[in-house]
Amino acid sequence: MGFGKLAQTALAAGAVLARNFDGGRTKLSSVEIAGACGHPQPVVAKVLVALSARGLVDGTRGPGGGYWLAVPPVQVALLEIVVPFERTRKMLCPLATVGEAAGEGCLVAQKVEQLCGQWRDYLRSTTLAVFQADQRGGDRSVGLKVETRDKA
């Protein structure tokens, strides 16, 4: 499971919408969402359209328009946000010949596949509600740049 730029942007946009979730009363433009999560506006707009097509995000055009989560954050698994944008490739064994897929004996490929499975399980069992909790203190609403931190 690859976690490319589109998947990262979709997750960041979902986090902004989750933090501002109020049942659709607050509508955020793609410019506001991009500013809050630090991703380029055209990419944010692209992922919002895709998430809207999946029924996760709603939106309206024109003055007073914008985007909002279509369902409560607690009902949206992070995997639902990432899946439309994930890249799946077969792991190649670093010791194999060029283009040879990893076989049963490739320990590196097996470990990577195991870690990908754990990552997928985490995304499946964690919802957007995780972004609603103010874990660092202070205001995390739109208008503030969202800072990310690695959880190693």
Buried (B, 14 or more C-beta within 10 A) or exposed (E): BEBEEBBBBBBBBBBBBBBBBEEEEBBBBBEBBBBBBEBEBEBBBBBBEBBBEEEBBBBEEEEEEBBBBBBBBEEBBBBBBBBBBBEEEEBBBEEBEEEEEBEEEBEEBBEBBEEBEEBBEEBBEEBBBEBBEEEEEEEBEBEEEBEEEEEE
